[in-house]
Amino acid sequence: MAKTVEDLVRAARAAVSEIDVARARELQATGVTFVDVREPAECEKGIIEGAVCIPRGVLEWKAGAESRLADRAAPVVVYCQSGGRSALAAVALGELGWSDVKSLAGGYAAWRADD
């Protein structure tokens, strides 16, 4: 039987380290790189301060070219609107060699709700 998108997201969430907004804010204060994997039109409406916008659809091609992601051992926090795309993105980055990737649980919506 074919998997659904929900199956893929559920598996990704089980495989990655998800962090809450409080922990994400702590990491942001230390200069950890944040990657917004939403689409450009979503990023234009607002992003987490200091984040780089690399849409999920091109992440595998663009991540290696982003200077803030040059050190694949450095911590990275990925986020989207609600946490699904970022879980998939965290898995992809892990498979590409990034070793300390976390996904923001609840995504940008959770971040904004905590403001």
N, CA, C and O atoms as a GROMACS GRO file, in nm:
protein
  460
    1MET      N    1   0.083  -0.119   0.000
    1MET     CA    2   0.000   0.000   0.000
    1MET      C    3   0.088   0.125   0.000
    1MET      O    4   0.187   0.132   0.073
    2ALA      N    5   0.052   0.221  -0.080
    2ALA     CA    6   0.127   0.346  -0.090
    2ALA      C    7   0.112   0.428   0.039
    2ALA      O    8   0.007   0.424   0.104
    3LYS      N    9   0.217   0.500   0.073
    3LYS     CA   10   0.213   0.587   0.190
    3LYS      C   11   0.146   0.719   0.153
    3LYS      O   12   0.147   0.762   0.038
    4THR      N   13   0.089   0.782   0.253
    4THR     CA   14   0.032   0.916   0.236
    4THR      C   15   0.136   1.019   0.280
    4THR      O   16   0.236   0.985   0.343
    5VAL      N   17   0.111   1.144   0.248
    5VAL     CA   18   0.198   1.251   0.295
    5VAL      C   19   0.201   1.252   0.447
    5VAL      O   20   0.305   1.274   0.508
    6GLU      N   21   0.086   1.228   0.508
    6GLU     CA   22   0.079   1.226   0.654
    6GLU      C   23   0.168   1.116   0.711
    6GLU      O   24   0.231   1.135   0.815
    7ASP      N   25   0.173   1.000   0.642
    7ASP     CA   26   0.262   0.891   0.685
    7ASP      C   27   0.408   0.936   0.681
    7ASP      O   28   0.484   0.909   0.774
    8LEU      N   29   0.446   1.005   0.574
    8LEU     CA   30   0.583   1.052   0.560
    8LEU      C   31   0.619   1.154   0.668
    8LEU      O   32   0.728   1.148   0.726
    9VAL      N   33   0.528   1.245   0.694
    9VAL     CA   34   0.553   1.347   0.797
    9VAL      C   35   0.561   1.282   0.935
    9VAL      O   36   0.649   1.317   1.014
   10ARG      N   37   0.473   1.189   0.963
   10ARG     CA   38   0.474   1.119   1.092
   10ARG      C   39   0.607   1.046   1.112
   10ARG      O   40   0.665   1.052   1.220
   11ALA      N   41   0.654   0.979   1.008
   11ALA     CA   42   0.782   0.907   1.016
   11ALA      C   43   0.898   1.005   1.034
   11ALA      O   44   0.991   0.978   1.110
   12ALA      N   45   0.892   1.117   0.965
   12ALA     CA   46   0.998   1.218   0.978
   12ALA      C   47   1.001   1.274   1.119
   12ALA      O   48   1.108   1.290   1.178
   13ARG      N   49   0.884   1.305   1.173
   13ARG     CA   50   0.879   1.359   1.310
   13ARG      C   51   0.934   1.259   1.411
   13ARG      O   52   0.996   1.298   1.510
   14ALA      N   53   0.911   1.132   1.387
   14ALA     CA   54   0.963   1.029   1.477
   14ALA      C   55   1.114   1.016   1.466
   14ALA      O   56   1.180   0.974   1.560
   15ALA      N   57   1.169   1.052   1.351
   15ALA     CA   58   1.312   1.032   1.324
   15ALA      C   59   1.398   1.152   1.361
   15ALA      O   60   1.520   1.139   1.372
   16VAL      N   61   1.338   1.270   1.379
   16VAL     CA   62   1.418   1.390   1.404
   16VAL      C   63   1.398   1.441   1.546
   16VAL      O   64   1.307   1.400   1.617
   17SER      N   65   1.486   1.530   1.584
   17SER     CA   66   1.476   1.595   1.714
   17SER      C   67   1.390   1.720   1.697
   17SER      O   68   1.428   1.814   1.628
   18GLU      N   69   1.274   1.720   1.762
   18GLU     CA   70   1.188   1.838   1.759
   18GLU      C   71   1.208   1.917   1.888
   18GLU      O   72   1.220   1.859   1.996
   19ILE      N   73   1.212   2.048   1.875
   19ILE     CA   74   1.228   2.134   1.992
   19ILE      C   75   1.111   2.230   2.002
   19ILE      O   76   1.047   2.262   1.902
   20ASP      N   77   1.084   2.275   2.124
   20ASP     CA   78   0.975   2.370   2.142
   20ASP      C   79   1.027   2.513   2.125
   20ASP      O   80   1.147   2.535   2.107
   21VAL      N   81   0.936   2.607   2.129
   21VAL     CA   82   0.971   2.747   2.105
   21VAL      C   83   1.069   2.798   2.209
   21VAL      O   84   1.162   2.872   2.175
   22ALA      N   85   1.051   2.761   2.335
   22ALA     CA   86   1.142   2.809   2.439
   22ALA      C   87   1.286   2.767   2.410
   22ALA      O   88   1.378   2.848   2.421
   23ARG      N   89   1.305   2.641   2.373
   23ARG     CA   90   1.440   2.593   2.341
   23ARG      C   91   1.492   2.661   2.214
   23ARG      O   92   1.610   2.694   2.206
   24ALA      N   93   1.405   2.682   2.116
   24ALA     CA   94   1.446   2.750   1.993
   24ALA      C   95   1.494   2.891   2.022
   24ALA      O   96   1.592   2.937   1.964
   25ARG      N   97   1.425   2.960   2.110
   25ARG     CA   98   1.466   3.096   2.146
   25ARG      C   99   1.603   3.095   2.216
   25ARG      O  100   1.685   3.184   2.193
   26GLU      N  101   1.626   2.996   2.300
   26GLU     CA  102   1.758   2.982   2.364
   26GLU      C  103   1.867   2.964   2.258
   26GLU      O  104   1.972   3.027   2.265
   27LEU      N  105   1.840   2.877   2.162
   27LEU     CA  106   1.939   2.851   2.057
   27LEU      C  107   1.960   2.974   1.970
   27LEU      O  108   2.073   3.004   1.930
   28GLN      N  109   1.852   3.046   1.940
   28GLN     CA  110   1.864   3.168   1.860
   28GLN      C  111   1.956   3.268   1.930
   28GLN      O  112   2.035   3.335   1.864
   29ALA      N  113   1.944   3.278   2.061
   29ALA     CA  114   2.026   3.372   2.137
   29ALA      C  115   2.175   3.339   2.131
   29ALA      O  116   2.259   3.425   2.155
   30THR      N  117   2.208   3.214   2.099
   30THR     CA  118   2.348   3.173   2.090
   30THR      C  119   2.402   3.182   1.948
   30THR      O  120   2.519   3.151   1.924
   31GLY      N  121   2.317   3.223   1.854
   31GLY     CA  122   2.363   3.240   1.716
   31GLY      C  123   2.346   3.119   1.626
   31GLY      O  124   2.403   3.116   1.517
   32VAL      N  125   2.270   3.020   1.670
   32VAL     CA  126   2.246   2.902   1.587
   32VAL      C  127   2.175   2.944   1.459
   32VAL      O  128   2.091   3.034   1.461
   33THR      N  129   2.209   2.880   1.349
   33THR     CA  130   2.148   2.910   1.220
   33THR      C  131   2.006   2.853   1.214
   33THR      O  132   1.983   2.737   1.246
   34PHE      N  133   1.912   2.937   1.173
   34PHE     CA  134   1.773   2.896   1.153
   34PHE      C  135   1.746   2.897   1.002
   34PHE      O  136   1.785   2.990   0.932
   35VAL      N  137   1.679   2.794   0.954
   35VAL     CA  138   1.643   2.783   0.813
   35VAL      C  139   1.492   2.774   0.802
   35VAL      O  140   1.430   2.682   0.856
   36ASP      N  141   1.433   2.869   0.734
   36ASP     CA  142   1.289   2.872   0.707
   36ASP      C  143   1.267   2.799   0.575
   36ASP      O  144   1.314   2.845   0.471
   37VAL      N  145   1.195   2.688   0.578
   37VAL     CA  146   1.176   2.609   0.456
   37VAL      C  147   1.040   2.635   0.391
   37VAL      O  148   0.996   2.559   0.305
   38ARG      N  149   0.973   2.744   0.432
   38ARG     CA  150   0.848   2.780   0.368
   38ARG      C  151   0.876   2.840   0.230
   38ARG      O  152   0.991   2.869   0.196
   39GLU      N  153   0.772   2.859   0.154
   39GLU     CA  154   0.782   2.920   0.022
   39GLU      C  155   0.814   3.070   0.035
   39GLU      O  156   0.782   3.131   0.137
   40PRO      N  157   0.878   3.129  -0.067
   40PRO     CA  158   0.914   3.271  -0.059
   40PRO      C  159   0.797   3.363  -0.022
   40PRO      O  160   0.816   3.457   0.056
   41ALA      N  161   0.680   3.339  -0.074
   41ALA     CA  162   0.564   3.423  -0.041
   41ALA      C  163   0.530   3.415   0.107
   41ALA      O  164   0.486   3.513   0.166
   42GLU      N  165   0.552   3.299   0.168
   42GLU     CA  166   0.529   3.284   0.311
   42GLU      C  167   0.637   3.360   0.390
   42GLU      O  168   0.607   3.427   0.488
   43CYS      N  169   0.761   3.348   0.345
   43CYS     CA  170   0.872   3.417   0.412
   43CYS      C  171   0.855   3.568   0.407
   43CYS      O  172   0.891   3.638   0.502
   44GLU      N  173   0.799   3.618   0.298
   44GLU     CA  174   0.778   3.762   0.284
   44GLU      C  175   0.684   3.816   0.390
   44GLU      O  176   0.687   3.936   0.421
   45LYS      N  177   0.599   3.731   0.445
   45LYS     CA  178   0.504   3.774   0.548
   45LYS      C  179   0.569   3.780   0.686
   45LYS      O  180   0.508   3.829   0.781
   46GLY      N  181   0.691   3.731   0.697
   46GLY     CA  182   0.763   3.735   0.823
   46GLY      C  183   0.841   3.608   0.846
   46GLY      O  184   0.795   3.498   0.815
   47ILE      N  185   0.961   3.624   0.901
   47ILE     CA  186   1.044   3.510   0.936
   47ILE      C  187   1.104   3.533   1.074
   47ILE      O  188   1.098   3.644   1.127
   48ILE      N  189   1.159   3.429   1.131
   48ILE     CA  190   1.231   3.442   1.257
   48ILE      C  191   1.356   3.524   1.230
   48ILE      O  192   1.429   3.498   1.134
   49GLU      N  193   1.380   3.623   1.314
   49GLU     CA  194   1.494   3.713   1.293
   49GLU      C  195   1.624   3.636   1.274
   49GLU      O  196   1.659   3.549   1.354
   50GLY      N  197   1.694   3.670   1.166
   50GLY     CA  198   1.822   3.607   1.137
   50GLY      C  199   1.815   3.480   1.055
   50GLY      O  200   1.918   3.426   1.015
   51ALA      N  201   1.694   3.430   1.030
   51ALA     CA  202   1.679   3.305   0.955
   51ALA      C  203   1.710   3.326   0.808
   51ALA      O  204   1.697   3.436   0.755
   52VAL      N  205   1.750   3.218   0.743
   52VAL     CA  206   1.769   3.217   0.598
   52VAL      C  207   1.651   3.139   0.539
   52VAL      O  208   1.614   3.034   0.591
   53CYS      N  209   1.593   3.190   0.432
   53CYS     CA  210   1.479   3.124   0.368
   53CYS      C  211   1.529   3.037   0.252
   53CYS      O  212   1.580   3.088   0.152
   54ILE      N  213   1.514   2.907   0.268
   54ILE     CA  214   1.546   2.811   0.161
   54ILE      C  215   1.424   2.720   0.148
   54ILE      O  216   1.408   2.630   0.230
   55PRO      N  217   1.340   2.740   0.048
   55PRO     CA  218   1.218   2.661   0.036
   55PRO      C  219   1.244   2.510   0.035
   55PRO      O  220   1.343   2.463  -0.021
   56ARG      N  221   1.154   2.437   0.098
   56ARG     CA  222   1.166   2.292   0.108
   56ARG      C  223   1.188   2.227  -0.028
   56ARG      O  224   1.264   2.130  -0.038
   57GLY      N  225   1.124   2.276  -0.130
   57GLY     CA  226   1.134   2.216  -0.263
   57GLY      C  227   1.271   2.223  -0.327
   57GLY      O  228   1.299   2.148  -0.421
   58VAL      N  229   1.357   2.312  -0.277
   58VAL     CA  230   1.492   2.325  -0.334
   58VAL      C  231   1.601   2.307  -0.229
   58VAL      O  232   1.719   2.329  -0.258
   59LEU      N  233   1.564   2.268  -0.111
   59LEU     CA  234   1.658   2.260   0.001
   59LEU      C  235   1.780   2.173  -0.031
   59LEU      O  236   1.893   2.214  -0.005
   60GLU      N  237   1.757   2.057  -0.086
   60GLU     CA  238   1.868   1.965  -0.112
   60GLU      C  239   1.969   2.024  -0.210
   60GLU      O  240   2.088   1.993  -0.202
   61TRP      N  241   1.924   2.108  -0.300
   61TRP     CA  242   2.013   2.170  -0.399
   61TRP      C  243   2.080   2.296  -0.344
   61TRP      O  244   2.194   2.326  -0.381
   62LYS      N  245   2.013   2.370  -0.259
   62LYS     CA  246   2.062   2.501  -0.216
   62LYS      C  247   2.137   2.500  -0.083
   62LYS      O  248   2.220   2.588  -0.059
   63ALA      N  249   2.112   2.402   0.002
   63ALA     CA  250   2.171   2.404   0.137
   63ALA      C  251   2.323   2.407   0.134
   63ALA      O  252   2.384   2.481   0.211
   64GLY      N  253   2.383   2.330   0.047
   64GLY     CA  254   2.529   2.325   0.040
   64GLY      C  255   2.592   2.454  -0.005
   64GLY      O  256   2.710   2.478   0.022
   65ALA      N  257   2.516   2.538  -0.074
   65ALA     CA  258   2.569   2.665  -0.124
   65ALA      C  259   2.550   2.779  -0.024
   65ALA      O  260   2.606   2.887  -0.042
   66GLU      N  261   2.473   2.756   0.081
   66GLU     CA  262   2.447   2.861   0.181
   66GLU      C  263   2.564   2.867   0.279
   66GLU      O  264   2.594   2.769   0.347
   67SER      N  265   2.630   2.981   0.286
   67SER     CA  266   2.750   2.995   0.369
   67SER      C  267   2.724   2.966   0.516
   67SER      O  268   2.812   2.915   0.586
   68ARG      N  269   2.604   2.998   0.564
   68ARG     CA  270   2.574   2.974   0.706
   68ARG      C  271   2.556   2.826   0.737
   68ARG      O  272   2.548   2.787   0.853
   69LEU      N  273   2.550   2.744   0.633
   69LEU     CA  274   2.536   2.599   0.652
   69LEU      C  275   2.663   2.525   0.612
   69LEU      O  276   2.661   2.403   0.595
   70ALA      N  277   2.773   2.597   0.597
   70ALA     CA  278   2.897   2.535   0.550
   70ALA      C  279   2.950   2.429   0.645
   70ALA      O  280   3.002   2.327   0.601
   71ASP      N  281   2.936   2.452   0.776
   71ASP     CA  282   2.982   2.356   0.876
   71ASP      C  283   2.869   2.257   0.904
   71ASP      O  284   2.774   2.289   0.975
   72ARG      N  285   2.881   2.138   0.850
   72ARG     CA  286   2.773   2.040   0.864
   72ARG      C  287   2.763   1.981   1.004
   72ARG      O  288   2.670   1.905   1.032
   73ALA      N  289   2.857   2.014   1.091
   73ALA     CA  290   2.850   1.969   1.230
   73ALA      C  291   2.788   2.075   1.321
   73ALA      O  292   2.754   2.046   1.436
   74ALA      N  293   2.773   2.197   1.271
   74ALA     CA  294   2.715   2.305   1.351
   74ALA      C  295   2.565   2.285   1.365
   74ALA      O  296   2.500   2.232   1.274
   75PRO      N  297   2.508   2.326   1.478
   75PRO     CA  298   2.364   2.310   1.497
   75PRO      C  299   2.282   2.396   1.401
   75PRO      O  300   2.321   2.508   1.366
   76VAL      N  301   2.170   2.341   1.359
   76VAL     CA  302   2.078   2.408   1.267
   76VAL      C  303   1.936   2.381   1.316
   76VAL      O  304   1.904   2.270   1.357
   77VAL      N  305   1.852   2.483   1.312
   77VAL     CA  306   1.709   2.467   1.342
   77VAL      C  307   1.632   2.496   1.215
   77VAL      O  308   1.648   2.603   1.156
   78VAL      N  309   1.549   2.402   1.172
   78VAL     CA  310   1.465   2.424   1.055
   78VAL      C  311   1.321   2.442   1.102
   78VAL      O  312   1.278   2.384   1.202
   79TYR      N  313   1.248   2.524   1.028
   79TYR     CA  314   1.107   2.543   1.061
   79TYR      C  315   1.028   2.575   0.936
   79TYR      O  316   1.082   2.619   0.834
   80CYS      N  317   0.897   2.551   0.945
   80CYS     CA  318   0.803   2.585   0.838
   80CYS      C  319   0.685   2.654   0.905
   80CYS      O  320   0.703   2.721   1.007
   81GLN      N  321   0.567   2.641   0.852
   81GLN     CA  322   0.451   2.706   0.914
   81GLN      C  323   0.402   2.630   1.036
   81GLN      O  324   0.370   2.690   1.138
   82SER      N  325   0.396   2.496   1.025
   82SER     CA  326   0.339   2.419   1.136
   82SER      C  327   0.423   2.300   1.182
   82SER      O  328   0.388   2.236   1.281
   83GLY      N  329   0.531   2.269   1.113
   83GLY     CA  330   0.621   2.163   1.157
   83GLY      C  331   0.634   2.043   1.067
   83GLY      O  332   0.726   1.964   1.085
   84GLY      N  333   0.545   2.025   0.971
   84GLY     CA  334   0.552   1.909   0.882
   84GLY      C  335   0.666   1.917   0.782
   84GLY      O  336   0.747   1.825   0.772
   85ARG      N  337   0.670   2.026   0.707
   85ARG     CA  338   0.778   2.041   0.608
   85ARG      C  339   0.914   2.046   0.674
   85ARG      O  340   1.012   1.995   0.620
   86SER      N  341   0.922   2.107   0.792
   86SER     CA  342   1.052   2.116   0.858
   86SER      C  343   1.099   1.980   0.906
   86SER      O  344   1.219   1.954   0.907
   87ALA      N  345   1.008   1.892   0.946
   87ALA     CA  346   1.048   1.756   0.984
   87ALA      C  347   1.106   1.684   0.863
   87ALA      O  348   1.209   1.617   0.873
   88LEU      N  349   1.040   1.697   0.748
   88LEU     CA  350   1.092   1.636   0.625
   88LEU      C  351   1.227   1.698   0.588
   88LEU      O  352   1.317   1.627   0.544
   89ALA      N  353   1.240   1.829   0.605
   89ALA     CA  354   1.365   1.898   0.574
   89ALA      C  355   1.477   1.852   0.666
   89ALA      O  356   1.591   1.834   0.622
   90ALA      N  357   1.447   1.833   0.794
   90ALA     CA  358   1.548   1.788   0.889
   90ALA      C  359   1.600   1.650   0.852
   90ALA      O  360   1.720   1.623   0.860
   91VAL      N  361   1.510   1.562   0.810
   91VAL     CA  362   1.552   1.428   0.764
   91VAL      C  363   1.644   1.442   0.643
   91VAL      O  364   1.749   1.378   0.638
   92ALA      N  365   1.605   1.525   0.547
   92ALA     CA  366   1.685   1.542   0.425
   92ALA      C  367   1.824   1.596   0.458
   92ALA      O  368   1.923   1.546   0.405
   93LEU      N  369   1.831   1.697   0.544
   93LEU     CA  370   1.962   1.753   0.580
   93LEU      C  371   2.048   1.648   0.650
   93LEU      O  372   2.168   1.640   0.627
   94GLY      N  373   1.986   1.569   0.736
   94GLY     CA  374   2.060   1.461   0.802
   94GLY      C  375   2.116   1.362   0.702
   94GLY      O  376   2.230   1.318   0.716
   95GLU      N  377   2.037   1.328   0.603
   95GLU     CA  378   2.083   1.234   0.500
   95GLU      C  379   2.194   1.294   0.415
   95GLU      O  380   2.275   1.221   0.358
   96LEU      N  381   2.199   1.427   0.407
   96LEU     CA  382   2.303   1.496   0.330
   96LEU      C  383   2.428   1.527   0.414
   96LEU      O  384   2.523   1.586   0.363
   97GLY      N  385   2.427   1.486   0.539
   97GLY     CA  386   2.548   1.499   0.620
   97GLY      C  387   2.546   1.600   0.733
   97GLY      O  388   2.644   1.608   0.808
   98TRP      N  389   2.439   1.677   0.749
   98TRP     CA  390   2.431   1.766   0.863
   98TRP      C  391   2.399   1.680   0.985
   98TRP      O  392   2.308   1.598   0.982
   99SER      N  393   2.474   1.699   1.092
   99SER     CA  394   2.464   1.606   1.204
   99SER      C  395   2.388   1.659   1.325
   99SER      O  396   2.360   1.583   1.418
  100ASP      N  397   2.355   1.787   1.328
  100ASP     CA  398   2.286   1.844   1.445
  100ASP      C  399   2.170   1.932   1.398
  100ASP      O  400   2.174   2.054   1.412
  101VAL      N  401   2.069   1.868   1.344
  101VAL     CA  402   1.953   1.939   1.289
  101VAL      C  403   1.833   1.917   1.379
  101VAL      O  404   1.802   1.804   1.417
  102LYS      N  405   1.766   2.026   1.412
  102LYS     CA  406   1.645   2.018   1.493
  102LYS      C  407   1.531   2.084   1.416
  102LYS      O  408   1.552   2.177   1.338
  103SER      N  409   1.411   2.035   1.441
  103SER     CA  410   1.291   2.091   1.378
  103SER      C  411   1.209   2.161   1.485
  103SER      O  412   1.189   2.108   1.595
  104LEU      N  413   1.161   2.280   1.454
  104LEU     CA  414   1.079   2.356   1.547
  104LEU      C  415   0.937   2.301   1.548
  104LEU      O  416   0.863   2.315   1.451
  105ALA      N  417   0.898   2.238   1.658
  105ALA     CA  418   0.763   2.183   1.672
  105ALA      C  419   0.662   2.297   1.664
  105ALA      O  420   0.675   2.398   1.733
  106GLY      N  421   0.561   2.280   1.581
  106GLY     CA  422   0.459   2.383   1.565
  106GLY      C  423   0.497   2.495   1.470
  106GLY      O  424   0.412   2.577   1.434
  107GLY      N  425   0.624   2.499   1.428
  107GLY     CA  426   0.670   2.592   1.327
  107GLY      C  427   0.655   2.739   1.361
  107GLY      O  428   0.649   2.779   1.478
  108TYR      N  429   0.649   2.818   1.256
  108TYR     CA  430   0.640   2.963   1.270
  108TYR      C  431   0.511   3.004   1.342
  108TYR      O  432   0.508   3.104   1.413
  109ALA      N  433   0.406   2.926   1.323
  109ALA     CA  434   0.280   2.956   1.392
  109ALA      C  435   0.300   2.950   1.543
  109ALA      O  436   0.250   3.037   1.615
  110ALA      N  437   0.371   2.850   1.592
  110ALA     CA  438   0.398   2.838   1.735
  110ALA      C  439   0.488   2.952   1.783
  110ALA      O  440   0.468   3.007   1.891
  111TRP      N  441   0.588   2.986   1.702
  111TRP     CA  442   0.679   3.096   1.736
  111TRP      C  443   0.601   3.226   1.752
  111TRP      O  444   0.620   3.298   1.850
  112ARG      N  445   0.514   3.254   1.656
  112ARG     CA  446   0.435   3.378   1.660
  112ARG      C  447   0.337   3.378   1.777
  112ARG      O  448   0.315   3.481   1.841
  113ALA      N  449   0.279   3.262   1.806
  113ALA     CA  450   0.184   3.253   1.916
  113ALA      C  451   0.252   3.279   2.050
  113ALA      O  452   0.186   3.319   2.147
  114ASP      N  453   0.382   3.257   2.055
  114ASP     CA  454   0.458   3.276   2.179
  114ASP      C  455   0.508   3.419   2.195
  114ASP      O  456   0.563   3.455   2.299
  115ASP      N  457   0.491   3.503   2.091
  115ASP     CA  458   0.537   3.643   2.099
  115ASP      C  459   0.457   3.721   2.201
  115ASP      O  460   0.482   3.840   2.222
   0.00000   0.00000   0.00000
